[in-house]
Amino acid sequence: MAETVAPRVQNPPPGSTRRERTGWYFYDWAMSAFSTTVITVFLGPFLTTVTELAAGCELGADTCAGHVYPLGIKVAAGSYFPYLVSLSVFLTVFVLPVVGAIADRSAHKKPLLAVAAFTGAGATTAMLFVTGERYLLGGALFVVANVAFGAGVVVYNSFLPQLGGPDDRDGISSRGWALGYLGGGLLLALNLVAVQSLDNGQPARTLDLARWSIVSAGVWWAVFTLVPLRWLREQPTTTAALAGGNPLTDGFRQLGRTVRQMKAYPLTLFFLLAFLVYNDGIQTVIALASQYGTKELRLEQSTLIVTILLVQFLAFGGALLLGALAQRIGAWKTVLLSLALWTGVIIAAFRLPAEAPLQFMLLGAAIGLVLGGSQALSRSLFSQLIPAGKEGEYYGFYEISDKGTSWLGPLAFGLVFQLTASYRVGLVSLLIFFVVGFALLAAVPMRRAIIAAGNTPPRVL
């Protein structure tokens, strides 16, 4: 049986230099601007407002019962953005595994990273043209940017195993997440200064500032991607070394083989199932927090930005803190602890009163402490479960679990709003993702799963 296979004696990964690891960290710095400034703060309220204008609602109105009709489908204006999130992440199901397979078959991963990053950054920068009632243009650009974002993460993650051995990856992954939160927080701080300085209280000015803040994230993403493209080294895997022919067509064929072979690693698949469930809850909180704060809790945009900024900088410390804790008690136990804390966060968010900025900020502080660590350690845990030479493909499936199947939470959120007109009620559905995800992850025999994949387990799990 797969569970009794002895661990393969691994050759240590080629020595990675500090410059190479720093280059890898900097892609997290670059892309986190999209996660923070675009997804978490500005795009939800911005695109919802543009959609409300298209639905015939007045700019600055507290509520809007109007509808839009993309492709002839009746959609409540307040549900448009959650539905877009669901659509974009659903589409990545068909893109990310192929990107991973191509990355494994190619001896040159950096050009793939460049294509994904610059496509996403370009679509984000093009939000400059989403003016008036152009909600369809905004939706299309967001879908392209979000799919490209996921593709870039697949290639980026596939570099992790070459940067360190089993006992080093928790720390490397945590430092990458931490630097990402620091970079995202820095750009958000700059946007906060701009919003506070230039916003005159007029809804039209607020909308313009949100648009330019989104554009700034696209520029940031593109510029700082140049650092990893220069500093990372190409270290082809065994799969790439044996590959011949066209990486694109070979990648599709290899993907089919990998899908058939994955059943030989049931414990790896079981971990992916657990991650799919609990990460769906995390991604929904990230994607819809700003919409919940502005539309349900009736908080000012400046309050929301300050809170997200607080989350960013605390997540920098939280990722390092949980990374250090993982060195003592193991990454698996640390992630389980973080999921218990996430459950408490959702309950507290449901009970938050409207127009209570201080309590919202305190909740944001709690999120910051668990957010980075739960994600960074999940990534490094999964790196232990990947058969050698399959990093890109398996991280493609991982990213599906991270982004590509995280449409269930936003879909449930959007449906609940359409039925009840209350974002608050939608939070109830998120509890099940964390509770069930905790139970599934607790049932994974991590040490046996790592050995079954042919790898050597770290000292503590």
N, C-alpha and C positions, 0 to 999 in steps of 0.2 A: 504493500500500500504506500501511497505517496508520503504519508505522515511518518513512516519509519525509514525513509531514505536518509542516509548519512549526509551531513553537510559536506559540500565540496570544499576542498582546501583551496582557498582563493589566493591568487596572486594579488599583492597589494596594488591598488590603482596607481597609475603613473603619478609621480609626485607632482602635485599642483603647487604653483607658486602663490605667494600672497597677492601678487598683481592679478593673477588669473581669478582667484577667489573674489577679490575686490571688484573685478569686472563683472563677475556673475552677480554679486550683490547689487550692482548699479542698475541692472535691468529691473530689479524690484523697485528701486528708487524711481526709475523712469515710468514704469507702467502703473505704479500706485497712484499717480496723478489722475489717471482715468478712473480707477476704482473709487477714489475719494471725492475729488472735485466734481466729476461727472455723475457717476452712478449714485453715490451716497448722498450728495448734497444738492446739486443744481438741476440735473436733468429731469428728475421726477416732477418737481414743481414747475419748471420751465415748460416742459412739453405738455404737461397737464393744462397749464394756462393757455398755451397756443391752441390746444385742442378745444378748450372751453370757448375761445374766441371763434373757432370754426363752427362750434355748435350754436353760436348766436348769443352766448352769454356776454355780459358786460365785463370789461377788464377791471379787475379789483373786486369783483363780487365775492362775498363770503361763501356762497353756495351756488351750484350750477346743476340743474336737472336736465340739461340739454344732452343731445346725442349727436354722434357723427356716424358716417356710413362708409368706412373704408371697404372697397370691393363690394359695396352693396350690403354689408353686414351692419346691423344696428348695434352700436357700442356706446355705452354711457361714457361721457367725457372723462369722468374720474376713473374709469376702468381701462382706458386706452393704454396708459403706460404699463400697468401690471401685465396686460395682455401682450404688449411688445416684449417685455422681459421674457415671458413664457415662450413666445415665438422664437426669439433670438437664441435662447439656450436650447430649445428643441432642435433647431437647425444645426447646432454644433454637434449633435449626435452623429450626423453624417459626415462631418468635416474632421473632427479631432483625431479619431483613430487612423484615418488616412494620413494626416499630417505626421503622426507619430511613426507610422510604418515607413513613410518616405524619409524621415529623419534617421531612422535606424539603417536604411539601405544606402544613405548618402554619406560620403566621407566629408561633406561640407555642410554642417548644420548652421553655421552663421548666416549664410545667404537666406536660408529658410526663416531664421529669426528676423532678419532685416525685412523680408517681404511682409511677414505678419505684422510687425511693429509699425512699419511705415504706412501700410494699408489702414490699420486701425487709427493711427495718428492723423492720417489725411482725412478720414471720414469724420473724426472728431473736430478737426479744424474747420471742415466744411459746414459745421453747424452755424457758422457766421451767416449763412444764407437762409436760415430758418427764421423768417420774419413774417409778420402778419398772421395769416391763418394757414401757413404751410406745415400743418401737422403731419401730412403724409411724407414730405421730404425729411422732416425731423425723425420720423419713425424709421424710414429706410436707412438713413445714415447711422442711426443707433444700432440697427440690426447688423449692418456691415461692421461697425466698430467693435461690437461685442463679440461677434464670431471671430474676427481677427485677433482680438484680445485673448480669447481662449486658445487659438492656434499658437500664438506667441508663447503662452505659458507652457504648452506642451513641449515645445522645443527647449525652452529655458529650463524646465524641470529635468529634462533628459540629460543635462550636463551634470546634475548633482552627484551621481555615483562616481564620476571621474574625479571629483574634488576631494574625496576623503573616504576612509574605511568605515566599517559598521559603527564603530564607537565615536566617530567624528561627525557623522551626518546630522545628528540632532542639533549640535552646536552650529554647524554651517547653515543649516536650514533656518534656525532661529535667528541668526544674525542677518540673513537675507530678508526675512520678514520684518525684522526690526528696522533695518535701513529703509525698507520700503515704506513703512509707516512714518518714518522720519521725513522722507522725501515728500510723500503725499501730504503730510502735515505742514511742511514748509510752504508748498504752493498754496495750500488752503489758507494759511496765515496771510500770505500776500493778497489773496483774493478777499479775505476778510477786511484787510486794511482798505482795499479799493471800495468794497461795498459800504463800509462805514463812512468813508470819506466822501464818496460821490453820490450816494443814494439820498435823494431829496424827498423821499416818501411818496413820490408819484409812481403808480403801478407800471407805467411805460418805462420809466428810468430803471426800476427794479428788474424788469424783464430784460432790458438791454445789458445790464450789469451781469445778470445770470448767463446770457449768451456769450459775452466776452470771457467770462470765467471758464466756461466750457471750452472755448477756443484755446485759452491759455494752457489747458491740460493737454490738448493735442500737440501744441508746440513743444511743451515740456517733454512729453513722451518721445517725440521724434529726436530732439536734441540729445537727451541723455542716453538714448539707445546707441549712440555712436561710441560710448565708452565700452560696453561689453563687446561690441563688434570689433573693437580694436584690441582689447586686452584678453579676451577669451582665446584659448587655443583649441584647434581642432584635434580631437583624439578619437579617431574612428574606432567603432566597436568591432568585435569579431564578425558580426553580421555584415557591417559595411565593408570590411576587408574582403569577405568572400563574395560580396555582391558584384554583379556585372550588369551591363546593359543600362537601361533607362531607369533611374531611381523612382520616377513617377509610376510607370506601369508595373515595375517590380514591386513597388510599395503596395499597390492594390492587391497583387497576388500574395504577397507576404501577409497582408492583413487577413486574408481569408484563411491562410494556414494558422495564423496565431489564434483566430477565433476558434478554430477546431481544436487547437492544442490547449487552450485555456482550461478545458475541463479536467486536465491532468493536475491542475493546481486549485482544487476546490476551496482551500482555506484562504488563498489570495482573493478569490471571488467573494467569499463570505465577508472578508474585510471590506471589499469594495461596496458590498450591499450595506454594511453598517455605516460606512462613510457616506454613501448616497443619502441615507435617511437623515442622519444628524446634520450633515452639511447643507441639506436642503433648507433646514430651519435657519442655519447661520446665514446663508446667501439671501434668504427672503428678508431677514432683518436688515442686512446691509443695503439691499436694493430698494426697500420701501420705507426705511426709517424717516427720510426727509418728507415723503408724502404724508406719512402718518403724523409727523410732528406739525406740519403746516395745516393740513386739512382737518384732522381730528382734534389735535390738542391746541390748535389755533395759536401756534407760536410764531414769533417774528423770524424772518429769514436770518437776521443777525444772531439770534439766540441759537438757531439750528447750526449755523456755521461754527459758533464758539463751542458748542457741544461736540460736534464732529471733530473739531480741532483738538479738543480735550481727549477724545477717544484716540486720535492718531498718536499723540505724544505719550499717552499712558500705554497704548498698545506697543510702542517701542520698548518701554521698560517691561511691560507684561510678557512680551515674547522672550526677552532675555531672562526674565525671572522664571518663567515656566521651563525654558530651556535648561536653566541651572537646576531646577527641581527635577527635571527628567534625568539629569546626570546622577541624581541621588536615588530616586525611586523608580526610574524607568519612564519612557515616553508613553507607553500604553496606560499605565496607572494615572499619569498626569493628564492625558486626554480625557479619561473617564471622570476625573475630578472636575475638569473644565466643563464637561457636559452637565454635571450636577449644578454647577454655578449658572450655566446658561438657562436651565429650567427656572431657577429663581429670578433671573433677569426678566423672562417673559411674563411671569406672574406679576412682578413689580410694574412692568410696562402696562399691563392691562389695567392695573389699579391707579395709574397716574391720573390726577385731575387735569382738566384743561387749563390753559393759561397759567401753568406753574413752572416757569423756566428753571428755577433752582433745582427742583426735584428731577426735572428732565436731565439736567447736567450731572447730577449725582448718579443717575442711572447710566448715563453715558460713560462716567468714570468706571463703573463696574464692568460695562461691556469692554472697555479698553483693556482692562487687566486680563480678561480671558480670551479676547478675540485673536490676537496674534499667535499666542502659544498654542491654542487648539488647532489652528490651521498649519502652523509651521511643523508641529510635531506629527500631525497626520501625514504630511508630505514625507517627512523623514522615515516614519514607520513604514510607509508603503514602499520606499526605496529598498527596504530589506526583503520585500516579498516578490521582487522582480527577478526572473531568470536572467542570467548574464547575456548581454547583447540585445535585450528586448526593451531597453529603457524607454525609448521614444514611443513604441507601440503601447506599452503598459501605461505610460503616463498619458497617452491619448485616452485610454479607457478611464483612467483616474480623473482626467479633466472632464470627461463626460459626467462622472459622478459629482465632480465639483461644480461644473457649470451646465453641462448639457442635459442633465436630468433635473436640474434645480428649477424646473418650470412648474412643479406641482404646488410648491408653496405660493408663488405669486399668482398662479391660476386660482387656487383656493381663495386667496386674499381678494382677487378681483371678482370672483363669483359671489363671495359673501357680501362685498360692497354693492354689487348689482342687485342682490336680493334684499339687503337690509339697509342700504345707504349709510352703514356704519363701518368705518375702518377698525374701530376698537374690537368689534365682535370677531373680525378676522384673525386677531391675535390668538384666540382660543385654539384655532386649528394648528398653530405652530407648536403647541406643547407636545403633541403626539410625536413630532419629528425628533425631539430631544429625548423623550422618555424611551421610545422604541429604539432609537439609535444607540442610547446608552446600553440597553439590554443586549442588543446584537453585538456591539463591540466587546462587552464583558464576556460574551460567549466565545470569542475568537481565541483559540490556543496559540498565542503569538509565537512562542518559541518553536513549536512544532510547525507552524506555518512558514517560518523563515527557513527552517531546515528542509521542509518539503520543496521549497523553491530552489534548493541547492546552495543556499547561502549560510554564512556563519553568523549566529545571533550575537548581538552586543552583550556586554557583561550583565546589564540590568535592563529589564523591560517593565 
